[in-house]
Amino acid sequence: MNMAEVAREAGLTHVTVFRIYHEKTKTIELETLDKLCNALNCRIQDIFEHIPNKD
């Protein structure tokens, strides 16, 4: 799926999906995560990975 298809399937704007994909956002609402998981038929951990700070 491309970003436009993900946005359409999830009911999100293309800008929202673009910003998440390109790591241009600092926050993501739980509702947005829910929509992405439903559209992609996956779990949150399938989309995101926690990478600890090096500090």
C-alpha positions as CSV (number, residue, x, y, z in Angstrom):
1,M,0.0,0.0,0.0
2,N,1.2,3.5,-0.7
3,M,0.5,6.4,1.7
4,A,-2.6,7.6,-0.1
5,E,-4.1,4.1,0.1
6,V,-3.3,3.9,3.8
7,A,-4.8,7.3,4.5
8,R,-8.0,6.4,2.6
9,E,-8.3,3.0,4.2
10,A,-7.7,4.4,7.7
11,G,-9.8,7.5,7.2
12,L,-6.9,9.8,7.9
13,T,-5.5,12.7,5.9
14,H,-2.6,12.2,3.6
15,V,-0.7,14.8,5.6
16,T,-1.1,12.8,8.8
17,V,0.2,9.6,7.2
18,F,3.0,11.5,5.5
19,R,4.1,13.1,8.8
20,I,4.1,9.7,10.6
21,Y,5.9,7.9,7.8
22,H,8.6,10.5,7.6
23,E,8.9,10.9,11.4
24,K,7.9,14.6,11.2
25,T,5.5,14.5,14.1
26,K,6.2,14.4,17.9
27,T,2.8,13.1,19.0
28,I,0.3,10.7,17.6
29,E,-3.2,10.4,19.0
30,L,-4.4,7.0,20.2
31,E,-7.4,7.3,17.8
32,T,-4.9,7.7,14.9
33,L,-3.0,4.6,16.0
34,D,-6.3,2.7,16.3
35,K,-7.3,3.7,12.8
36,L,-3.9,2.7,11.4
37,C,-3.9,-0.7,13.1
38,N,-7.5,-1.4,11.9
39,A,-6.6,-0.4,8.3
40,L,-3.4,-2.4,8.2
41,N,-4.8,-5.3,10.3
42,C,-1.9,-5.2,12.7
43,R,-0.8,-4.4,16.2
44,I,0.9,-1.2,17.4
45,Q,4.2,-3.0,17.9
46,D,4.1,-4.0,14.2
47,I,4.2,-0.3,13.3
48,F,6.4,1.2,15.9
49,E,9.7,0.3,17.6
50,H,11.1,1.9,20.7
51,I,14.7,3.0,20.3
52,P,16.1,4.2,23.6
53,N,18.1,7.5,23.7
54,K,21.8,7.1,23.8
55,D,22.0,9.5,26.8
